Amino acid sequence: MASTVGTSTSNMSVWVHWQRKCLYVNGRFWVFYSDGTSIVFRTSTDGSSWSDATTVRAGTSGHMFSICHDGSYLHYAYTASGAGAHLYYRMGTLNANGTITWAAAEQDVTTGDGIGTGDPSICVDSSGYPWMSYHNTYGDGKGTNYYIIKSSTKNGTWTTADGFPEKWDSGWVWEEWFNTVIPLASGKMYHIYLDPGAVIKAYLWDGNSWGNSENVSSSNWKTGTYVSVVSDGDVIHLVFTTDGDVIKYIKYTHGSGWSAEETVQSWEDCAVLALDTANDELYCFWAGSPTADHIYYKKRTSGGWDADPTDWIDETADDLTDAKYLTCFLKDYSSKIGLAYSTKTESPYNVRFDFLTVGAPPVVGPFPTHFRV
């Protein structure tokens, strides 16, 4: 059953959907969000009763902040609002008592144009080095460039690697759009971004250099940057909303390229995606359709997507703040996949959370060598 994590004066406490804000580590659920003044986190051992809020840093909106966990450490990226805003990084250990032990102080890693950064995403490559993506949200020519930056150290102290940040001209001027970097196996990375008014595109980093731009989708994406993506080894799973108001799924396998698009659900808003790694199954969550203020999901198994959505959470009592304000686990942790979202349509808004317990993989063998009859 869904529970209230805390409240916020920001209606975008857990936005945006391609970033990650929640996970399960060391026997605890962790939800990070903006309370309207600061980026905070709360923890829970059961997903129902939550700790007091702990402040991470100042931050008035959830879209400024993104997290990832590499199996040992939490990493976060943060960008402030306004012209000249900088990019920040920090690494720490999530402890079983609900505290974080930080490896070092937060670091300003901004380099380049100095015209403001926005909407960061963060990940760690297969060798443990952190990467971040961002774009110039503010100042002259906002939205005209997107950036990838990498650290050459992995001990919590950021050292920008030679040749970074990598900068591309987006070919347009728009302050809110999707741009992320995803880890693959053997040090490879995949930078996924939106082509102006058209298809989703990407560049592959082979461990030493970037390849040429390639098409990811065949359908045009919907304005609003409705994309969610997760990787596992050399495989990437991606859902996005088309300009025809359909949630589509596509899969990338290194060496083979991108699959044909599959329809998940006809709907005009965003979806978020999580991977059940133990069973190689996907969970796609969205809100508002077929019924307003309900949250749904479909599961994808080896046989394809569920024919009908599961009506999971009913928030008609308080109303969802917005169908697009939701974020989920990147993958299963201890057979759990969680979702954070916002309810109420005026301040104070509720930060809410619920989770699924996904099935353990089947046990195969050992088999007896004879049978009694």
C-alpha positions in Angstrom: 0.0 0.0 0.0 1.3 3.5 -0.9 2.6 5.6 1.9 3.5 9.3 2.4 7.2 9.8 2.6 7.0 13.6 3.4 5.7 16.9 2.1 7.1 19.6 -0.2 6.2 23.1 -1.2 7.5 22.2 -4.8 5.1 20.5 -7.2 8.2 19.0 -8.9 9.6 17.3 -5.8 10.6 14.1 -7.7 10.7 15.3 -11.3 12.1 14.5 -13.9 11.3 11.0 -15.0 14.6 10.1 -16.8 16.5 10.8 -13.5 16.4 8.4 -10.6 15.4 9.4 -7.0 14.8 6.2 -5.1 16.4 2.8 -4.4 16.7 0.0 -1.8 20.1 -0.6 -0.2 21.2 -2.2 3.1 17.7 -3.2 4.2 16.2 0.2 3.6 14.2 2.1 1.0 15.7 5.5 0.3 13.7 8.3 -1.4 15.4 11.6 -2.3 13.3 14.7 -3.2 13.1 18.4 -2.9 11.0 19.8 0.0 10.9 23.1 -1.8 14.0 24.5 -0.1 16.4 21.6 0.2 17.2 18.2 -1.4 16.5 15.8 1.4 16.1 12.0 1.9 14.1 9.8 4.1 14.4 6.0 4.6 12.2 3.2 5.6 12.7 -0.5 6.5 9.2 -1.5 5.4 8.1 1.0 2.8 5.4 2.4 5.1 7.0 4.2 8.1 9.5 6.8 7.2 12.4 8.5 9.0 12.8 12.2 9.6 14.2 14.1 6.6 18.0 14.5 6.3 19.2 17.4 4.3 21.7 16.7 1.5 22.0 20.3 0.2 19.9 23.3 -0.9 17.6 22.7 -3.9 14.2 24.0 -4.7 13.1 21.4 -7.3 13.6 17.7 -7.9 14.8 18.1 -11.5 18.1 19.7 -10.2 19.2 16.4 -8.6 19.9 12.8 -9.9 21.3 9.8 -8.1 22.7 6.4 -9.0 24.2 3.5 -7.0 27.0 1.3 -8.3 26.5 -1.6 -5.9 28.9 0.0 -3.3 28.4 3.8 -3.4 25.7 6.4 -4.0 26.6 9.1 -6.5 24.7 12.3 -7.1 24.7 15.1 -9.6 23.2 18.5 -8.9 22.7 21.7 -10.8 21.2 25.0 -9.4 18.8 27.3 -11.2 19.7 30.6 -12.9 22.3 32.0 -15.3 25.8 30.7 -14.6 24.5 27.8 -12.5 27.2 25.1 -11.8 27.4 21.3 -11.8 28.1 19.5 -8.6 29.1 15.9 -7.7 29.3 13.8 -4.5 29.8 10.2 -3.5 28.9 8.4 -0.3 28.0 5.1 1.4 24.4 4.3 2.3 24.5 2.8 5.8 22.2 0.3 7.4 21.2 2.8 10.1 19.8 5.2 7.5 22.7 7.6 7.3 25.2 8.5 4.5 28.9 8.5 5.0 30.3 10.9 2.4 33.7 10.2 0.9 34.4 13.9 0.4 32.7 17.3 0.4 30.5 18.2 -2.6 32.6 19.3 -5.5 31.9 22.0 -8.2 32.9 20.3 -11.4 31.7 22.9 -13.9 33.9 23.5 -16.9 33.2 25.0 -20.3 30.8 27.7 -21.3 29.7 28.9 -17.9 26.2 29.8 -19.1 24.3 27.6 -16.7 23.7 23.8 -16.5 20.5 21.9 -16.1 18.6 18.6 -15.7 21.7 16.3 -15.0 21.8 12.6 -15.1 24.6 10.4 -13.6 25.9 6.9 -13.9 29.0 4.8 -13.3 30.8 2.9 -16.0 31.8 -0.8 -15.8 35.1 0.2 -14.3 33.6 2.3 -11.5 34.2 5.8 -13.0 31.3 8.3 -12.7 29.9 10.1 -15.7 27.3 13.0 -15.9 25.3 14.5 -18.7 23.8 18.0 -18.6 22.8 20.9 -20.9 23.0 24.7 -20.8 19.5 25.5 -19.5 20.1 29.2 -18.8 21.7 32.2 -20.3 22.2 33.2 -23.9 21.5 30.4 -26.3 20.0 28.2 -23.7 19.4 24.6 -24.8 21.8 24.9 -27.7 24.5 22.5 -26.4 24.6 19.3 -24.5 27.5 17.9 -22.5 29.0 14.7 -21.2 31.6 14.8 -18.4 33.7 12.0 -16.9 35.9 11.7 -13.8 39.3 10.0 -14.1 39.2 9.1 -10.4 36.6 7.0 -8.5 37.4 7.6 -4.9 34.8 10.4 -4.4 37.1 13.2 -5.4 36.2 14.3 -8.9 39.0 14.8 -11.5 37.7 15.7 -14.9 39.2 13.2 -17.5 41.3 14.5 -20.4 39.1 15.4 -23.4 36.0 16.1 -21.3 33.5 17.6 -21.1 32.4 16.5 -24.5 30.2 19.1 -26.1 27.7 18.8 -29.0 25.6 21.5 -30.7 22.0 20.4 -30.3 21.0 22.4 -33.4 18.1 24.2 -31.6 17.2 26.5 -28.7 15.0 24.9 -26.1 15.6 24.8 -22.4 13.9 21.5 -21.4 14.9 18.3 -23.2 16.3 14.8 -22.7 20.0 14.1 -22.7 21.5 11.1 -20.8 24.5 8.8 -20.7 24.1 5.0 -20.1 26.8 2.4 -19.2 27.4 -0.7 -21.2 29.9 -3.5 -20.7 33.7 -3.2 -20.9 33.9 0.5 -20.5 31.6 1.4 -23.3 29.0 4.2 -22.9 26.0 5.3 -24.9 24.9 8.9 -25.0 21.2 9.2 -25.9 19.6 12.6 -26.8 16.7 14.1 -28.7 17.1 15.3 -32.3 15.1 18.6 -32.8 11.5 17.8 -33.4 12.3 14.3 -34.7 13.7 10.9 -33.6 15.8 9.9 -30.6 19.5 9.7 -31.5 22.7 8.5 -29.8 26.5 8.2 -29.9 28.5 5.2 -28.8 31.7 5.6 -26.7 33.8 2.5 -27.4 36.1 3.1 -24.4 38.3 5.5 -26.3 36.3 7.7 -28.6 32.8 8.6 -29.8 31.3 7.1 -32.9 28.9 8.7 -35.3 25.4 9.8 -34.5 22.8 7.0 -35.1 19.0 6.8 -35.0 17.5 5.1 -31.9 13.8 5.4 -32.7 11.8 5.4 -35.9 8.9 7.4 -34.5 9.2 11.0 -33.6 9.2 11.8 -29.8 6.6 13.9 -28.1 7.5 17.4 -26.9 8.1 17.2 -23.2 11.1 14.8 -23.3 9.2 11.7 -22.2 12.0 9.1 -22.2 13.1 6.6 -19.6 16.1 4.2 -20.1 17.9 1.4 -18.2 20.9 -0.8 -19.2 22.2 -4.2 -18.2 25.6 -5.3 -19.6 25.5 -4.6 -23.4 21.7 -4.3 -23.5 19.7 -1.0 -23.2 15.9 -0.9 -22.7 14.1 2.4 -23.5 10.5 3.6 -23.4 9.3 6.9 -24.8 6.1 8.7 -25.8 5.6 9.4 -29.5 4.1 12.5 -31.0 1.2 10.3 -31.7 0.6 9.8 -28.0 1.7 6.2 -27.8 4.2 4.8 -25.3 6.7 2.8 -27.3 9.5 0.4 -26.2 12.8 -0.3 -28.0 15.8 -2.5 -27.1 19.5 -2.1 -28.0 22.0 -4.9 -28.1 25.6 -4.0 -28.7 26.7 -5.5 -32.0 23.1 -5.8 -33.3 21.7 -2.3 -32.9 18.1 -1.3 -32.1 15.0 -3.5 -32.3 11.7 -2.5 -33.9 9.4 -0.5 -31.8 6.8 -2.2 -29.7 3.6 -0.5 -28.4 3.3 -0.6 -24.6 0.2 1.6 -24.2 -1.7 4.4 -26.0 -1.3 7.4 -23.7 -0.1 11.0 -24.1 2.1 11.3 -21.0 5.4 9.9 -19.8 6.3 6.4 -18.6 9.2 5.3 -16.4 11.0 2.0 -16.7 12.6 -0.5 -14.3 14.4 -3.8 -14.9 14.0 -6.9 -12.9 17.5 -8.2 -13.5 16.9 -11.6 -11.8 14.2 -12.5 -14.3 15.1 -10.3 -17.3 11.7 -8.7 -17.1 10.7 -5.0 -17.5 8.2 -2.9 -15.5 6.8 0.1 -17.3 4.8 2.6 -15.0 2.7 5.5 -16.0 -0.2 7.5 -14.5 -3.6 8.9 -15.6 -4.9 6.4 -18.2 -7.3 4.7 -18.5 -8.5 6.4 -15.3 -7.3 9.8 -14.0 -5.3 9.8 -10.8 -4.5 6.1 -11.0 -1.0 4.6 -11.5 -0.6 1.6 -13.8 2.1 -0.7 -15.0 2.7 -3.4 -17.6 5.3 -6.1 -17.4 7.4 -7.4 -20.3 8.5 -11.0 -20.2 10.0 -13.2 -22.9 6.5 -13.4 -24.4 6.1 -9.6 -24.8 4.1 -6.9 -22.9 1.1 -7.6 -20.8 -2.1 -7.3 -22.9 -3.8 -5.2 -20.2 -2.3 -2.8 -17.7 -2.4 -3.5 -13.9 -4.3 -0.8 -12.1 -1.9 -0.5 -9.2 -2.4 2.7 -7.1 -5.6 4.8 -6.7 -4.9 8.4 -5.7 -8.3 9.9 -6.5 -8.7 11.0 -2.9 -5.9 13.5 -3.1 -5.3 13.7 -6.9 -1.9 13.2 -8.6 0.0 16.5 -8.8 0.7 15.7 -12.4 0.8 12.5 -14.4 4.4 13.1 -15.4 5.8 13.6 -11.8 7.0 10.1 -11.0 10.3 8.3 -10.8 11.1 4.6 -10.1 14.0 2.3 -9.2 16.5 1.7 -12.0 16.3 -2.0 -11.3 15.3 -4.5 -8.7 17.0 -4.4 -5.4 16.5 -7.4 -3.1 13.5 -8.4 -5.3 11.9 -5.0 -4.9 11.0 -2.3 -7.4 9.7 1.0 -6.0 8.0 4.1 -7.4 7.9 7.7 -6.0 5.5 10.3 -7.1 3.6 13.4 -5.9 -0.1 14.0 -4.9 -2.2 17.1 -4.2 -2.6 20.0 -6.5 -1.5 22.8 -4.2 1.2 23.2 -1.5 2.0 21.3 0.6 2.3 18.5 -1.8 2.7 14.9 -0.7 5.7 12.8 -1.7 4.3 9.2 -2.0 5.9 5.8 -2.4 4.9 2.2 -3.1 6.8 -0.9 -4.2 6.4 -4.3 -5.9 8.0 -7.5 -4.7 9.1 -9.2 -7.9 9.5 -13.0 -8.2 12.7 -14.8 -7.6 14.1 -16.6 -10.6 13.2 -20.3 -10.9 15.5 -22.9 -9.4 16.8 -25.4 -12.0 18.2 -28.6 -10.6 19.9 -30.4 -9.2 17.7 -33.3 -10.1 17.5 -36.8 -8.5 19.2 -39.6 -10.3 16.3 -42.0 -9.7 12.7 -41.9 -8.7 10.7 -44.1 -6.4 7.5 -45.4 -7.9 
